[in-house]
Amino acid sequence: AIAFGAGRVWAVSARATTSQPHGTTATLTQIDPRSDRVAGRPRQLAAPEPVGITVSGRNIWIADYERGLLHFAISTQSNASSAAPPPANSSG
């Protein structure tokens, strides 16, 4: 799933893995649309089955089939936006 906000394109994806209890791991990636390159490091999320993403202001919301709605803020400490997801055992 993808969304645009805070000057970035945000993509959340899941891939199958045998090392996770639910068989998947999700990754949040931010892309700079001006350079068409990944900005910052992709972040692993505690969302085994993400189905949607939206950005509102400085907030990212990810809908996950198993965990429900996950929320976290976008950091503004530097010129490059970076997501600061909650700890793996938190739902927002």
ChimeraX attribute file (.defattr): number of C-alpha atoms within 10 A of each C-alpha:
attribute: neighborCount
match mode: 1-to-1
recipient: residues
	/A:1	15
	/A:2	16
	/A:3	16
	/A:4	16
	/A:5	15
	/A:6	17
	/A:7	13
	/A:8	21
	/A:9	18
	/A:10	23
	/A:11	18
	/A:12	22
	/A:13	20
	/A:14	19
	/A:15	11
	/A:16	12
	/A:17	11
	/A:18	9
	/A:19	9
	/A:20	10
	/A:21	9
	/A:22	13
	/A:23	13
	/A:24	18
	/A:25	21
	/A:26	20
	/A:27	17
	/A:28	21
	/A:29	21
	/A:30	25
	/A:31	19
	/A:32	16
	/A:33	13
	/A:34	8
	/A:35	8
	/A:36	10
	/A:37	10
	/A:38	15
	/A:39	18
	/A:40	14
	/A:41	11
	/A:42	17
	/A:43	16
	/A:44	16
	/A:45	21
	/A:46	21
	/A:47	27
	/A:48	22
	/A:49	20
	/A:50	26
	/A:51	17
	/A:52	17
	/A:53	21
	/A:54	17
	/A:55	21
	/A:56	12
	/A:57	9
	/A:58	14
	/A:59	16
	/A:60	21
	/A:61	16
	/A:62	23
	/A:63	18
	/A:64	18
	/A:65	13
	/A:66	12
	/A:67	15
	/A:68	15
	/A:69	16
	/A:70	20
	/A:71	19
	/A:72	17
	/A:73	18
	/A:74	17
	/A:75	15
	/A:76	12
	/A:77	8
	/A:78	7
	/A:79	7
	/A:80	15
	/A:81	19
	/A:82	21
	/A:83	22
	/A:84	14
	/A:85	21
	/A:86	15
	/A:87	10
	/A:88	11
	/A:89	9
	/A:90	11
	/A:91	15
	/A:92	15
